[in-house]
Amino acid sequence: MADQKDNSSRKSEFIEVAEKLFQENGIVDTTVNSIVKELDVAKGLFYYYFDSKDDVIAAISEKYNEVFNQMMMDQLDNMDYSTKLHRFVKNTVYSFRELNKKLQGSNDDVDLTQLAVISKEEAKEKAIQTLQELFEEGNEKNELSLDYTKYYADILVGGILELIEQNEATNKEIEFIILDLIERAGKD
């Protein structure tokens, strides 16, 4: 009797294949039929794991954002506040750059807009929430003096994402600009 794959392994295969086909052909031109054909499985198996192609898109976005969150939060424990804030900004810039690369198709004709919008919005919200928490921590520790921490976080994370999408500024330049703005805004 052939070994049956466990549910999470099989579901991961669907996600990996769909991601590959989306990168190659775009979301619109990748069908459920093409995904199951690539895996050489029955179409019903796809629907065992997913209700629709949109569910696969959401699963890929979730995968991207798990990686994004891990990179963004990397090595933030047991640091003094200033180092933690600098590390967070560096990690966030790098994480958005990597996410942006993931959301590029194999050529200019590949449209991943649906996946990009979902993934970037989720990543942006998580980064804003975490930066706001860091600002509030800085206020509590008298390291910063910022009112409207949510708005500052929203503007700065939005700025990071916009600069990444423009693809003109280097990571170091973006980090410098963001940290400079925080320092200027956080003074009494």
C-alpha positions as CSV (number, residue, x, y, z in Angstrom):
1,M,0.0,0.0,0.0
2,A,1.4,3.4,-0.9
3,D,2.1,5.9,1.8
4,Q,-0.4,8.6,2.1
5,K,0.9,12.1,2.7
6,D,-0.2,13.8,5.8
7,N,-2.7,16.7,5.4
8,S,-0.3,19.6,6.1
9,S,2.3,18.1,3.7
10,R,-0.2,17.7,0.9
11,K,-1.7,21.2,1.5
12,S,1.9,22.6,1.4
13,E,2.4,21.0,-2.0
14,F,-0.6,22.7,-3.4
15,I,0.6,26.0,-2.0
16,E,4.1,25.5,-3.4
17,V,2.8,24.5,-6.9
18,A,0.3,27.3,-7.0
19,E,3.0,29.8,-6.0
20,K,5.3,28.5,-8.7
21,L,2.6,28.7,-11.4
22,F,1.5,32.2,-10.2
23,Q,5.1,33.3,-10.6
24,E,5.4,31.9,-14.0
25,N,1.9,32.6,-15.5
26,G,0.2,35.1,-13.2
27,I,-2.8,34.6,-11.1
28,V,-5.5,35.0,-13.7
29,D,-3.8,32.6,-16.1
30,T,-3.3,29.9,-13.4
31,T,-6.3,27.8,-13.0
32,V,-7.3,25.1,-10.5
33,N,-7.0,22.7,-13.4
34,S,-3.4,23.7,-14.0
35,I,-2.5,23.3,-10.3
36,V,-3.9,19.8,-10.1
37,K,-2.4,18.9,-13.4
38,E,1.1,20.0,-12.2
39,L,0.6,17.8,-9.1
40,D,-1.0,15.0,-11.0
41,V,-3.9,14.6,-8.6
42,A,-7.6,14.7,-8.9
43,K,-9.4,18.1,-8.8
44,G,-11.5,16.9,-5.8
45,L,-8.3,16.8,-3.7
46,F,-7.7,20.4,-4.4
47,Y,-11.2,21.2,-3.1
48,Y,-10.6,19.0,0.0
49,Y,-8.0,21.6,1.1
50,F,-9.3,24.8,-0.5
51,D,-12.7,26.3,-1.3
52,S,-11.3,28.3,-4.3
53,K,-8.2,29.7,-5.9
54,D,-8.7,32.7,-3.6
55,D,-8.1,30.4,-0.7
56,V,-4.7,29.4,-2.2
57,I,-3.8,33.0,-2.7
58,A,-4.6,33.7,1.0
59,A,-2.5,30.7,2.0
60,I,0.5,32.0,0.0
61,S,0.0,35.4,1.5
62,E,-0.1,33.9,5.0
63,K,3.2,32.0,4.2
64,Y,4.9,35.2,3.0
65,N,3.7,37.1,6.0
66,E,5.0,34.4,8.5
67,V,8.4,34.8,6.9
68,F,8.1,38.6,6.9
69,N,7.2,38.7,10.6
70,Q,10.0,36.4,11.5
71,M,12.5,38.5,9.6
72,M,11.1,41.7,11.0
73,M,11.3,40.5,14.6
74,D,14.7,38.8,14.3
75,Q,17.1,39.3,17.2
76,L,15.0,42.0,19.0
77,D,15.1,40.3,22.4
78,N,17.4,41.4,25.2
79,M,18.4,44.7,23.7
80,D,18.5,48.2,25.0
81,Y,15.7,50.4,23.6
82,S,17.8,52.3,21.0
83,T,19.4,49.2,19.6
84,K,16.1,47.4,19.5
85,L,14.5,50.3,17.6
86,H,17.4,50.5,15.1
87,R,17.3,46.7,14.6
88,F,13.6,46.8,14.1
89,V,13.9,49.5,11.4
90,K,16.7,47.6,9.7
91,N,14.7,44.3,9.8
92,T,11.6,46.0,8.5
93,V,13.3,47.5,5.5
94,Y,15.0,44.2,4.7
95,S,11.7,42.3,5.2
96,F,9.7,44.6,2.9
97,R,12.5,44.4,0.3
98,E,12.4,40.5,0.4
99,L,8.6,40.5,0.3
100,N,8.6,42.8,-2.7
101,K,11.0,40.4,-4.5
102,K,8.7,37.5,-3.8
103,L,5.8,39.4,-5.3
104,Q,7.5,39.9,-8.6
105,G,6.6,37.5,-11.4
106,S,9.1,35.7,-13.6
107,N,8.6,38.4,-16.2
108,D,6.8,41.7,-16.7
109,D,3.7,40.1,-18.2
110,V,3.0,38.2,-14.9
111,D,0.3,39.9,-12.8
112,L,0.5,39.1,-9.1
113,T,-1.5,42.2,-8.0
114,Q,-4.1,40.2,-6.0
115,L,-1.4,38.4,-4.0
116,A,0.7,41.6,-3.7
117,V,-2.1,43.7,-2.3
118,I,-3.1,41.1,0.3
119,S,0.4,40.3,1.4
120,K,1.7,43.9,1.6
121,E,-1.4,45.1,3.5
122,E,-1.0,42.3,6.1
123,A,2.7,43.0,6.4
124,K,2.2,46.7,6.7
125,E,-0.4,46.4,9.4
126,K,1.9,44.1,11.5
127,A,4.8,46.5,11.0
128,I,2.7,49.5,12.0
129,Q,1.4,47.7,15.1
130,T,4.9,46.7,16.2
131,L,6.4,50.1,15.6
132,Q,3.6,51.7,17.5
133,E,4.3,49.4,20.4
134,L,8.0,50.3,20.2
135,F,7.2,54.0,20.2
136,E,5.0,53.5,23.3
137,E,7.8,51.6,25.0
138,G,10.2,54.4,24.1
139,N,7.8,56.9,25.7
140,E,7.5,54.8,28.8
141,K,11.3,54.6,29.2
142,N,11.7,58.3,28.4
143,E,13.8,57.4,25.4
144,L,11.2,59.2,23.1
145,S,8.6,61.8,23.5
146,L,6.1,61.1,20.8
147,D,2.4,61.9,20.7
148,Y,0.2,60.1,18.2
149,T,2.4,57.0,18.1
150,K,0.0,55.2,15.7
151,Y,0.1,58.0,13.2
152,Y,3.9,58.2,13.3
153,A,4.1,54.4,12.8
154,D,1.6,54.5,10.0
155,I,3.5,57.3,8.1
156,L,6.9,55.7,8.6
157,V,6.0,52.2,7.6
158,G,4.1,53.5,4.7
159,G,7.2,55.5,3.7
160,I,9.4,52.4,4.0
161,L,7.0,50.4,1.7
162,E,6.7,53.3,-0.8
163,L,10.5,53.7,-1.0
164,I,11.0,49.9,-1.4
165,E,8.4,49.9,-4.2
166,Q,10.1,52.8,-6.0
167,N,13.3,50.7,-5.9
168,E,15.6,53.7,-6.0
169,A,16.8,54.0,-2.4
170,T,19.1,51.4,-0.9
171,N,18.2,49.7,2.4
172,K,20.8,51.8,4.2
173,E,19.4,55.0,2.8
174,I,15.9,54.1,3.9
175,E,17.1,53.1,7.3
176,F,18.9,56.4,7.8
177,I,15.9,58.4,6.7
178,I,13.5,56.6,8.9
179,L,15.7,56.7,12.0
180,D,16.5,60.4,11.4
181,L,12.8,61.2,11.2
182,I,12.2,59.2,14.4
183,E,15.0,61.0,16.2
184,R,13.8,64.4,15.1
185,A,10.1,63.7,16.0
186,G,10.9,62.0,19.3
187,K,12.7,65.0,20.9
188,D,10.9,67.3,23.3
